[in-house]
Structures are given as structure tokens and as C-alpha cells.
């Protein structure tokens, strides 16, 4: 029962996340079991606060999110997880990481924004292709690769400015609201700096000052007194004081007076020590502020150059205009910030640097307190993550790893020589996939059927986001909805595997029926349809489902199956075509997998081969062969 409720909740949350409103807000609601970086204990008890990594770039939006909402469609979490777009359970790299080749954490974090939507806006996709073609100009003007963003320093500075709850206390700023305006006064902060730096000397000189001060007062009042006379008076007073008596007769002093004397002296030394510590801490903090501001200036100047170069390219494309306007807004913020930092020199132990302490403290407080500056720092982090992603795609294009597709309005989906990115370094087998008809693929296990499904769906998504994919060429009319039937969970609750499969199929049908106008196009992938029940009923249910689905002219689908009865019924179909993964049977009975798609129906039974490869007992193998 609990499992059923949880699945229902996940389903409803997915529906909410798919709405255009949520996509526009760039927000995704996650059940606690799906939140990253949570422990099993936190997942089992929703009252335990999950540990969630804080991202800086919360105000940055990808260019695709500025398009008219009618042309932007949410990518469901189901599709994202099935295709392993942002997380790959079987390897260290996700599909987006193969596409973007992220160089720093900001770029990796941006993947979670890419996985949320795709577009049917052909002008935007074409503009994105042109942008990618011109990214070499960006790299030349920014000295990209040599002049790089220092992610670690950026994060360290951000944490110090925005995540330290004791920031004001740590750097000696006024924490009382009525006096916080003093934190923006250079003169006040310079005085505070002097008091902190001079505190050890002050604590040492104060007793001497109190000895000399009466003499000065007497002189001001023109009372005739010499230094010798004043010293004699002080000596006489000291002899009658407890400390003076103790020091003059230290050999005969009682133990309690000795303790008192030692405590008094210790407190004085402790005070000097504390003041020395305060001075050292303040000096260290000011030096840290100076270094941080110089580093921030470098990061800001880097982002300014990056934005200038990007705007010189992207401003030529009309679909990027709203995004460019937002970039210009934050670009101007960065220029203002740079003007405050331009005169800061490297730290040095000099009087001239000491006179700048007040200005340094004021400047650092400005970056802590001003909302516009915070927004600019956040945005710059996201922008650099986005730029790194785009440069990564551009490099892949230059190296022939990905290629541009042709976006068409003629209801077509045709990929030439497409391949699966994780196989990039293993001489991947490439296949053509054209949807003049819908496709059924039959083959034994391990032949690469599911890989074809994933590759096709993934390339559709990449093409509708960036205009390119892992293929030699492509022609595509954008889809409004992408559906996935992979990795159906076998629940431990009331639902059986077949019920979970049936529910997924019903969800897909509901979405197709709700969005069945001429402006909608659907693409579906189905892996082993209805495999959770007996073959006879599964074949009948699968056939009925495909018959129903093939009536929709705005739906393309590709399906894998072991049920030959389904394949045979579509030998002469006008809407569905049979393909097989070519497998050669060697003389010793072993299989040689070519991973190539060919027309036809596969008649090879591979279950026995799998059992043999896994080392099943010979008795079991013989029994199967004789049955």
C-alpha cells in the first residue's frame, strides 16, 4: 500500500513538473526519495532534513526558457532517467556529459537545467546551430582554454560572502541595524582598522600613560614640579601600595598575596595576548579580503569578456534577443562591480596599503550586502556554466563527434549513422533509423535493441535543444511530446510488474489523447512491451496496443520485442516495419553480435546462449535442449 501511494505521488509530481508554468519558473518538485545526496535514513523518514548541495546560479536561465511557452515542452523525469541523460548508473558519465564535456562544476550543475525542456521552435534551433558554428570566434576573443575560470576560488569567495552566518562578527562590522550604515563609511572603518592594528601597543602603553598623565596635567596647570620630584612622589606612593609593598618584600610575602600578585600580572599579560591575537586576526582577515577582492576582480573581468564576446555573436539571432537582454543587464552590474575593484593593488606591508584598509572593508561589505551584486555573481556563475557547455558542443562538432541535423516542417524523422555516446572510444557501430513507418525490432538478448531505442530518443532531444546529435546527418520535424517505456519498476507492493507496465502504457495513451491536435507530435520508445505477464497474453495485449497506437498519424514509435507473433502480424503493414539486430551464429554455436539493424524478423533464440555464457550447470542446459 505504501509503495502504491508513493508511486501515485511521484506520478502526480511528474504531471506538475511537466506543466508550462513550472517549466517557465525553472522549478522541479522532487519527492524526498528522489532528492540527491540524501541518506537512506532521510529517505525513510521525511521529517529528517535532507542534505542538499547549494547551487550559486539559481537566477540563471537557459536561452530556451525565454521562448514562447507554446513552443517549449517539459522533458519528463521518466524519460530523463530512462535515457540516463543527467545520471548514468552504469558509468561515470551521463549522456549530457558526453555532449557538453564539462570542465568545471558550474558546467556540470547546468546539466540539471538542460534536462528539463526541449523546443519545437525551428528558428531557435537554427539560431543555436549558427551560434555553435561561431563559437570558435568566442574562443579566440576570450583566449578560452588559457584564461580559465577558477571554480574553487569562486566557490570559496561565495561561501565567505553569502554562507557564513558570522560574517559581520568575523570581519568586525557593525551588526546593529541602526549602525549598519557605518559599514559603508570608509573613514569609520579606517578608524576601526587603526584601533585593531594598534591594540597590542595600546594595551602595553596604557599603564605607562596613566603614570605620565598626572604629570602632564600638573604642567598644564602650571604647577611647579620637576621630573625628579614627580618620580619621587610616584616611588613613595608605590611603596605604600599593595603591589609596591609586595615587590619590596617579595621574600617574606604571604602565599595569598603572592597568588593575588601573580593573578594580577597574568591578567595583564592575557590582555596583551588577546590584543595581539585580535591584531593578528584582523590583519589576516584584511589580507584575505584584499586577496579575495583581487580574485573577484579577475573573475568579474573574465565574465565581462565572456559576455562581451558572446553578445557580439548571439545578438545577431532574433530568437536569442530576450536572453541577450538579460545578459546585458547582468553585464552592466558586473561593470559597476569592476569599477569598485579596479584600484585595488596586491597586499603589501606598507603604510599606503594600511591607509586603504577602510576602503577594502567598505568594498567587501558592499559585495556582501547589495542584492544587485549578489544577483550578478549568481548569474555570472550560471553563464560560465552555460558557455562551457556550448563550447564543449562546439568542440565535439569540430572533432566530428556530433553533427548538425536539418530541422524540417514536413513530418519527418530520419537519422543517418547514429551511435550511442558511451561507445565513442570503442569504435561504435552506427545505424540508420528512419520513421517513414513505425519500427519493431526483434533480436536475442545482448544484441543492442535497447541501445537503438535510447540512441534515437536521445538524439531527438539533443536536436530539439541544440540542433545536433550523435549522428552523421539527420532530418527532423520537432516533436512536442517524448515518451519512454524502459526500466519499468517491479514493485514490492500491491502492483505486479505487469500492472506497472500497464500503468505506464496507459499514462502514455492519456497524454496522446489529451494532445491530439495537428500541432502535436509524439515520439515513443517501448522496450519489451508487456513482458511482465505470460507470452500468450503479452503478445495479444502488445498487438492490440500497437494497433491502437498506429491509428494516430501524429505518433511515431519504435519497439523491441521477443514475441515473434507480434512481428509476423506486421509483415505487410503500411504503418509498421520489422527490423532485426543482425546476429551471426558461429559453427560452435556461439553468437557474433554485429549490432547492425537490418530489415526483417529475427528468428534466433538467445536465452539458451545467455545461460551457457553465464556458466549454468550442463544438466540444465541439456534439459532445455531436449525439452
Number of C-alpha atoms within 10 A of each C-alpha: 10 10 13 14 11 13 14 12 13 18 16 12 16 19 13 15 22 19 12 17 12 15 21 18 10 18 13 17 13 14 14 16 17 11 15 12 11 16 14 9 10 17 17 11 13 12 8 13 11 18 12 10 8 9 14 22 21 14 14 22 21 16 18 24 23 16 19 12 14 11 16 22 21 21 23 19 21 18 21 18 17 16 22 18 24 19 19 17 9 8 8 9 17 19 22 24 22 18 24 22 20 24 16 17 14 24 24 20 18 25 22 14 19 21 21 21 22 27 27 22 19 19 14 23 25 20 19 23 20 16 22 26 14 15 22 15 15 23 16 11 14 20 13 15 9 8 9 13 21 12 15 11 14 17 16 12 17 19 14 15 18 14 12 11 11 11 16 17 10 12 16 17 19 15 13 9 7 8 10 13 10 14 22 18 14 18 16 15 23 20 14 16 23 16 14 21 20 15 20 20 14 15 18 15 12 11 11 10 11 10 14 13 12 12 17 11 11 13 13 9 9 9 10 8 11 11 9 9 11 16 14 12 11 12 13 12 11 15 14 11 12 12 16 15 13 18 16 13 10 13 8 10 13 11 9 9 14 16 11 12 15 12 12 13 12 12 11 14 14 12 16 18 14 15 21 19 15 17 21 15 16 18 17 12 16 21 18 13 21 25 16 18 24 19 17 20 20 17 23 23 17 18 23 22 17 22 23 17 18 22 19 12 17 21 16 13 16 13 23 21 17 14 20 20 13 15 21 15 11 22 22 13 19 23 15 13 22 19 10 16 21 13 9 16 13 11 15 11 8 8 8 9 15 18 15 18 24 22 19 24 24 22 20 21 18 17 18 17 12 10 11 15 18 19 18 23 26 19 23 27 26 24 23 21 24 26 21 22 26 22 20 22 27 24 19 19 19 14 10 13 19 23 22 22 28 19 23 14 11 10 15 18 22 19 24 17 14 25 27 21 23 15 10 13 7 8 8 14 15 18 20 19 20 16 17 15 17 21 23 23 28 28 26 24 15 14 21 19 24 19 14 26 25 21 21 26 21 24 23 26 23 20 27 28 24 23 26 28 31 32 25 20 18 28 20 21 20 27 24 21 22 24 23 25 20 21 14 20 12 14 15 12 11 11 16 15 18 20 16 18 24 17 14 19 18 13 14 19 16 11 13 21 11 9 16 15 10 8 10 15 22 21 22 19 24 20 21 22 26 25 19 17 16 10 14 11 12 19 22 14 17 20 19 12 16 16 14 11 16 17 10 14 13 19 19 24 23 22 23 23 23 23 20 14 15 21 23 13 12 17 13 10 12 11 16 23 21 25 21 24 24 23 19 13 12 9 7 6 9 14 18 12 15 13 21 18 23 15 14 18 20 20 12 16 12 17 11 15 15 16 14 14 10 9 9 12 10 11 9 12 15 10 9 10 9 6 5
